[in-house]
Amino acid sequence: MDIFQHQYTGWVGTRRGLASDMNIRPTTQDAYELLHQGALALADVEANGIRIDTKKLQENIEQTSKRIEHLTTMIKRSDVWKVWKKVFGTDANIDSPDQLGKVLFKHMDYTCPDEARTRTGRPKTDVETLSQLNIDFVKRYIKIKQLKKARDTYLRGIQRETVDGFMHPVFTLHLARSFRGSSDHPNFQNQPVRVDWIAKLIRSCYIARPNHHFVEVDYDGAEIRISTCNHKDPHMISYIENESSDLHRDVSAECYICEADQITKDARYSAKSRFVFPQFYGDWYKNCARGLWENIDSMNLTLVNGTPIKEHLARKGIKRLGACDKNQKPKSGTFEKHIQEVEHRFWYDLFPDYREWKETHWAKYQKHGRFSMLTGFTVEGLYGRKEVINYCIQGPAFHCLLWSLIKLNAKMKRLKMRSLIIGQIHDSIVADVHKDELDDFLYLSNKIMTQTIRHAWKWIIVPLKVEAEVAPLGGSWFDKEKVEI
């Protein structure tokens, strides 16, 4: 049996064991070739490897350990720790979230909002909840957790996999249920980027080869654009084709009840990550309301004129989140009720064709027990509604990246370029680009990813767009900056 028929028709043999819940078949020659050529191209990528600044890596590990030790000493001198020791005695464990919750919200009487409790009523101790407590102990406690994860999961993970100054992550095509690519040893696709100081701590250890630039080229809004090829909603097509429009900005203005020109970059990101994408992937208003509300505090969101968004919402008559309980209807005057109305307008007024496609697509799957992807795969088996809707978007979006990586890698080899592709992250290609080939690499990347692919795959009905970031010579992955392409 052929290796790809073997991997994609019912079970997958991996070093993790057997994954028996996937059944995806390449039902066209093009789909088969995509997997076959993709595996070969990713083998090249793995062999190329990523250069690691091992001295910087060790320094960051040591500095992080010292910061953890210092902060731990400081919080163990606090009044909170005194109460903690009194309550739990020799069983006091600073790494126990349950103990932390009892100390803060039971024994020290700090207020825990209803929306920051679990279904059983226990106070949450996640970063978002704790961040609302403006006390030094909690700030230091959160910083310690972040530092420990940065050191133990990421920095030491890189160190374990680095040999002779190079790391060779594994890239696979047969493990992710969403039919995207995956990575391990270590997971190169999961290196922190959102929190700036954590990103610097880790990404500064990734460096280019001598006389090379660290470069990342990624598809802009890949999944939104590919979703349009499924549902063909004219309003979404208009958003994509009109480069002056901005869906995330407009939705943020609706969520936070202001004019679009009052939306900051952070407020836009909040709506993108906490409403737009969750809605596209099947979430509902209660979760979106909670996430948007938490972001106001955790991200210190303001309007462009500096007005805190919570203060602005209060002027609009919205002073509290609401219960966000699945068993309760939202109450008038709450943020939850407002987001319910935003959700209704989003699907019934803004994107009705997208909504109708989701219902029709799900109904067909329920009838036939399978669905097809635009890239020539048939997916069979037991899946939930979210999976059926999302996988035929996420899969082809990644397949666009994979197709482009295959073509770009082959072109670079034919031209005998000194530049190398060294990684992929769902919708981006990471490369080690020689200083004399930078313009050529960016030109080839843009042409293949936005033009050549549309000639090959006629089902792509909207423009594709890429963005590029380049680090200076001698710079690290963290140092990359956006460039015109």
C-alpha positions in Angstrom: 0.0 0.0 0.0 1.2 3.5 -0.8 2.5 5.5 2.2 -0.1 8.3 1.7 -3.0 5.9 1.2 -1.7 4.2 4.3 -1.5 7.4 6.4 -4.8 8.9 5.3 -7.3 6.1 5.2 -8.2 5.3 8.7 -5.2 5.1 10.9 -1.9 6.8 11.3 1.3 5.1 12.6 3.5 7.6 14.5 6.0 7.7 17.3 3.2 8.8 19.5 1.2 5.6 18.8 -2.0 5.2 16.7 -4.4 7.9 15.9 -7.6 6.2 14.9 -10.1 9.1 14.5 -8.9 10.5 11.2 -10.0 9.5 7.8 -9.0 11.9 5.0 -8.5 10.6 1.5 -6.8 12.4 -1.5 -9.5 11.7 -4.1 -7.8 13.5 -6.9 -4.3 13.2 -8.4 -3.5 16.8 -7.5 -4.4 16.1 -3.8 -2.2 13.0 -3.8 0.7 15.0 -5.3 0.2 17.7 -2.7 0.8 15.3 0.1 3.6 13.4 -1.7 5.5 16.5 -2.8 4.7 18.3 0.5 6.4 15.5 2.5 9.5 15.7 0.4 9.7 19.5 0.6 9.3 19.4 4.4 12.1 16.8 4.6 14.3 19.4 2.9 13.1 22.0 5.4 13.9 19.7 8.4 17.3 18.9 7.0 18.1 22.6 6.5 17.7 23.3 10.2 17.5 26.5 12.1 20.6 28.2 13.6 20.5 28.8 17.3 22.5 31.3 19.3 23.5 28.7 22.0 25.4 31.3 24.1 22.4 33.6 24.1 20.1 30.7 24.8 22.1 29.6 27.9 22.3 33.3 29.1 18.5 33.6 28.8 18.0 30.4 30.8 20.3 31.5 33.6 18.8 35.0 33.7 15.3 33.7 33.8 16.1 31.3 36.6 17.6 34.2 38.6 14.5 36.3 38.1 12.3 33.4 39.2 14.4 33.0 42.3 14.3 36.7 43.1 10.5 37.1 42.6 9.8 33.9 44.6 11.9 35.3 47.5 9.9 38.6 47.4 6.5 37.0 47.4 7.4 34.7 50.3 8.0 37.9 52.3 4.5 39.2 51.6 1.4 39.2 53.8 -0.4 36.9 51.3 2.3 34.2 51.8 2.0 34.6 55.6 -1.7 33.8 55.3 -1.0 31.0 52.8 1.4 29.3 55.3 -1.0 29.8 58.1 -3.8 28.1 56.2 -1.9 25.2 54.6 1.1 24.8 56.9 3.7 22.4 55.6 1.4 21.6 52.6 1.7 25.1 51.3 2.5 24.9 47.6 3.2 28.1 45.7 2.5 26.3 42.4 -1.1 25.2 43.5 -3.8 27.3 41.7 -6.4 25.9 44.0 -4.6 27.0 47.2 -4.0 30.4 45.6 -7.7 30.8 44.9 -8.7 29.9 48.5 -6.1 32.2 50.0 -7.1 35.3 47.9 -10.8 34.9 47.6 -11.8 33.1 50.8 -9.2 33.9 53.5 -8.2 37.4 52.4 -11.7 38.4 51.1 -10.6 39.7 47.7 -13.6 40.1 45.4 -14.0 37.5 42.6 -16.6 38.6 40.0 -19.3 36.1 39.1 -18.0 35.9 35.5 -14.5 34.9 36.9 -15.8 31.7 38.5 -16.0 28.2 37.1 -19.3 26.4 36.6 -19.0 24.9 40.1 -18.5 28.4 41.6 -14.8 28.1 42.3 -12.8 31.3 41.6 -10.6 31.1 38.5 -6.9 31.7 38.9 -6.0 32.2 35.3 -3.9 35.2 34.2 -7.0 37.2 33.0 -8.8 36.8 36.4 -5.7 37.5 38.5 -4.7 40.5 36.5 -7.8 42.3 37.7 -6.4 42.2 41.3 -4.1 45.2 41.5 -1.8 43.9 44.2 2.0 43.3 44.0 1.8 39.7 45.1 -0.4 38.7 42.2 1.7 40.7 39.7 4.8 38.8 40.8 3.0 35.5 41.0 1.9 35.9 37.3 5.4 37.0 36.3 6.8 33.8 37.9 4.4 31.6 36.1 5.2 33.3 32.8 9.0 33.0 33.4 8.8 29.3 34.4 6.9 28.5 31.2 9.3 30.5 29.1 12.2 28.7 30.6 11.0 25.1 31.0 8.7 24.8 27.9 10.4 27.0 25.4 14.1 27.8 26.2 14.9 24.4 27.6 12.9 22.8 24.8 15.1 24.5 22.2 18.2 23.6 24.1 17.2 19.9 24.2 16.8 19.8 20.4 19.9 21.8 19.4 22.9 19.9 18.1 26.1 21.7 16.9 24.3 25.0 16.9 21.3 23.9 14.8 17.8 22.8 15.6 15.8 20.6 13.2 12.1 20.6 14.1 9.9 17.9 12.7 7.1 19.0 10.3 4.2 16.6 9.7 1.2 16.5 7.5 -0.8 13.7 9.1 -1.4 14.5 12.8 -3.5 17.7 13.1 -7.3 16.9 13.0 -7.9 20.2 11.3 -5.7 18.9 8.4 -3.1 21.7 8.9 0.5 20.9 9.3 2.0 20.3 12.7 5.5 20.5 14.3 7.3 18.9 17.2 10.7 18.4 18.8 10.2 21.2 19.5 6.9 22.7 18.3 8.3 25.5 16.1 4.8 26.6 15.3 4.1 27.6 18.9 6.9 30.0 19.8 5.5 33.0 21.8 4.9 36.2 20.0 2.0 38.1 21.7 3.8 39.2 24.9 6.7 41.3 23.8 9.2 40.5 26.6 8.5 36.8 26.4 8.8 36.8 22.6 12.2 38.6 22.9 13.4 36.1 25.5 12.8 33.2 23.2 12.9 34.5 19.6 16.2 36.3 20.2 17.8 32.8 20.3 16.9 32.1 16.7 19.4 33.6 14.3 20.3 33.4 10.6 23.4 31.9 9.2 26.3 34.2 8.5 25.5 36.8 5.8 21.9 35.7 5.8 18.6 37.4 6.9 15.9 35.8 9.1 12.8 36.2 6.9 9.1 35.3 7.4 6.5 35.6 4.6 2.9 34.9 5.6 -0.5 34.9 4.0 -2.6 37.9 5.2 -6.0 36.6 6.4 -5.6 33.3 4.6 -8.5 31.5 6.3 -11.0 34.4 5.8 -10.0 34.5 2.1 -10.3 30.7 1.6 -13.6 30.6 3.5 -14.9 33.0 0.9 -14.1 30.4 -1.8 -16.6 28.1 -0.1 -19.5 30.3 0.8 -19.0 33.1 -1.8 -20.7 35.8 0.4 -20.7 39.0 -1.6 -20.2 41.2 1.5 -17.1 39.3 2.5 -15.8 39.4 -1.1 -16.2 43.1 -1.0 -14.3 43.4 2.2 -11.4 41.4 0.7 -11.3 43.2 -2.7 -11.6 46.7 -1.2 -8.2 47.2 0.4 -9.3 50.4 2.2 -12.0 48.4 4.2 -11.1 46.7 7.5 -13.5 44.1 8.9 -11.8 43.8 12.3 -11.8 47.5 12.8 -15.5 47.8 11.9 -16.5 45.0 14.1 -14.4 46.4 17.0 -16.3 49.7 16.6 -19.6 47.8 16.9 -18.5 45.8 19.9 -17.2 48.8 21.7 -19.9 51.2 20.5 -17.8 53.9 18.9 -16.8 55.3 15.5 -14.3 53.3 13.4 -11.7 56.0 13.5 -11.7 55.8 17.3 -10.4 52.2 17.3 -6.8 51.6 18.4 -4.6 48.8 17.1 -5.1 46.9 20.4 -8.9 47.3 20.3 -8.9 46.0 16.7 -6.9 43.0 17.7 -9.3 42.3 20.6 -12.3 42.2 18.2 -10.3 40.0 15.7 -9.2 37.5 18.3 -12.3 37.5 20.6 -15.2 38.0 18.2 -14.5 37.8 14.5 -12.5 34.5 14.4 -14.4 32.9 17.2 -17.6 33.6 15.3 -16.2 32.2 12.1 -15.1 29.1 14.0 -18.5 28.5 15.6 -18.4 30.2 19.0 -21.3 32.2 20.4 -22.0 35.6 21.9 -21.6 34.6 25.6 -18.0 33.5 25.2 -17.3 36.4 22.9 -18.7 38.9 25.4 -16.6 37.4 28.2 -13.4 37.5 26.1 -14.0 41.0 24.8 -14.7 42.3 28.4 -11.7 40.6 29.9 -9.5 42.2 27.2 -10.6 45.7 28.2 -8.8 45.2 31.5 -5.9 42.9 30.6 -5.0 45.0 27.5 -5.9 48.4 29.1 -8.0 49.2 26.1 -8.7 52.8 25.3 -10.1 54.8 22.4 -7.8 56.8 20.2 -8.5 59.9 22.2 -7.3 58.1 25.4 -10.7 57.4 27.0 -10.8 54.0 28.7 -13.2 51.8 26.9 -15.0 50.7 30.1 -15.6 54.4 30.9 -16.8 54.9 27.4 -19.2 52.0 27.6 -20.5 53.2 30.9 -21.5 56.5 29.2 -23.4 54.3 26.7 -25.3 52.7 29.6 -23.2 49.5 29.8 -21.5 49.1 33.2 -21.3 45.4 33.7 -20.6 42.2 31.7 -23.6 40.1 32.7 -23.7 36.5 33.8 -22.8 34.9 30.5 -24.5 31.8 31.8 -25.7 29.3 29.1 -28.8 28.7 31.2 -29.8 32.4 31.6 -31.0 34.9 29.0 -28.8 38.0 28.8 -30.2 41.0 30.7 -30.8 44.4 29.1 -28.1 46.9 29.7 -25.3 44.3 30.0 -22.3 43.9 27.7 -23.5 40.3 27.1 -26.8 41.6 25.7 -25.1 44.1 23.5 -22.8 41.4 22.0 -25.8 39.2 21.4 -27.2 42.0 19.2 -23.8 42.5 17.5 -23.7 38.7 16.7 -27.2 38.8 15.2 -26.3 41.7 12.9 -23.0 40.0 12.0 -24.7 36.9 10.6 -28.1 38.2 9.5 -27.2 41.6 8.1 -23.5 41.5 7.2 -22.8 37.9 6.2 -26.1 36.1 5.5 -24.8 34.0 2.6 -21.9 32.8 4.8 -24.5 31.8 7.5 -26.7 30.0 5.0 -23.6 28.1 3.6 -22.8 26.9 7.1 -26.3 25.5 7.6 -26.3 23.8 4.2 -22.8 22.4 4.5 -23.7 20.9 7.9 -27.0 19.4 6.7 -25.2 17.7 3.8 -22.6 16.2 6.1 -25.4 14.9 8.4 -27.0 13.2 5.4 -24.0 11.7 3.8 -21.4 11.4 6.6 -18.7 13.0 4.7 -17.6 16.3 3.1 -15.1 17.5 0.5 -12.4 20.0 0.5 -11.6 22.4 -2.3 -8.1 20.9 -2.6 -9.4 17.5 -3.6 -9.8 15.6 -0.3 -12.8 13.7 1.0 -13.2 13.6 4.8 -15.3 10.9 6.4 -16.1 9.9 10.0 -17.7 11.3 13.1 -17.3 15.1 13.4 -19.0 17.9 15.3 -20.6 20.8 13.6 -17.7 23.1 14.3 -15.2 20.6 12.8 -17.3 20.1 9.7 -17.5 23.8 9.0 -13.9 24.7 10.1 -11.9 21.9 8.6 -12.9 22.6 5.0 -11.6 26.1 5.6 -8.5 25.5 7.7 -7.4 22.5 5.6 -7.4 24.3 2.2 -5.9 27.5 3.8 -2.9 25.4 4.9 -2.8 23.6 1.6 -2.2 26.9 -0.1 0.8 27.5 2.1 2.0 23.9 1.5 1.6 24.2 -2.3 3.5 27.5 -2.2 6.3 26.1 -0.1 6.7 23.1 -2.5 7.0 25.4 -5.5 9.2 27.9 -3.8 11.6 25.2 -2.5 11.8 23.6 -5.9 12.5 27.0 -7.6 15.2 27.9 -5.2 16.9 24.5 -5.7 16.7 24.9 -9.5 18.3 28.4 -9.3 20.9 27.0 -6.9 20.2 29.8 -4.4 22.1 29.9 -1.2 18.9 30.8 0.7 17.0 28.0 2.5 13.5 27.5 3.8 13.8 26.5 7.4 10.2 26.4 8.7 6.5 26.8 8.2 3.9 28.1 10.6 0.4 27.3 9.3 0.2 30.3 7.0 3.8 31.5 6.9 7.1 30.4 5.4 10.3 31.0 7.5 13.6 31.3 5.6 17.3 31.9 6.0 17.9 34.3 3.1 21.4 35.2 1.8 22.0 38.9 1.7 22.5 39.0 -2.1 19.2 37.1 -2.7 16.8 39.0 -0.5 15.0 40.9 -3.3 14.8 37.7 -5.5 13.4 35.7 -2.6 10.7 38.2 -1.8 9.8 38.5 -5.4 9.5 34.7 -5.9 7.6 34.3 -2.7 5.0 37.0 -3.6 4.6 35.7 -7.2 4.2 32.1 -6.2 1.9 32.7 -3.2 -0.4 35.2 -4.8 -0.3 34.7 -8.6 1.0 31.3 -9.6 -1.2 29.5 -7.2 -4.3 31.1 -8.6 -3.4 29.9 -12.1 -3.1 26.4 -10.7 -6.2 26.4 -8.5 -9.0 28.1 -10.3 -11.3 27.7 -7.3 -9.5 30.6 -5.6 -11.9 33.4 -6.4 -10.5 36.3 -4.3 -7.1 38.0 -4.3 -4.4 36.5 -2.0 -2.1 38.7 -0.2 1.2 38.2 1.6 3.3 40.2 4.0 7.0 39.9 4.7 9.2 40.6 7.7 13.0 40.7 7.5 15.6 40.8 10.3 18.8 42.8 9.7 22.0 41.0 9.1 23.2 39.6 12.4 19.7 40.0 13.8 17.4 37.4 15.4 13.9 36.2 14.7 12.7 38.8 17.2 14.4 41.6 15.3 12.4 41.2 12.1 10.5 44.2 10.7 7.8 44.5 8.1 9.0 45.3 4.6 7.3 46.1 1.3 6.9 43.1 -1.0 
